[in-house]
């Protein structure tokens, strides 16, 4: 079994066991909707900075890159998850998994 195949299996198993449900993504300015993306959602994650560690107000949404690439998920886009609107502020990727730092739109 190749390294890439083992990595892909790991990501699939992680998402199968750790996902918090499915989300819908809507890009800014009416770009096409992406339905039913399995996501992991972390509310109020801990962040570290020069002043130490603190609990942030952000919500982190993580998904597999092949379902929605980081170039498609941009600032101002919205994830709809469990009746909440999570507005994307920043996106980071390791090439396989993508995480968006979001704020809830009330």
Secondary structure, DSSP 8 states (H G I E B T S, - for coil): --HHHHHHHHHHHHHHHH--EEEEEE-GGG--EEEEEEEEEEES-EEEETTEEEE-S-EEEEEETTTS-TTTS-TT-EEEETTEEEEEEEEEE-SSEEEEEEEEE-
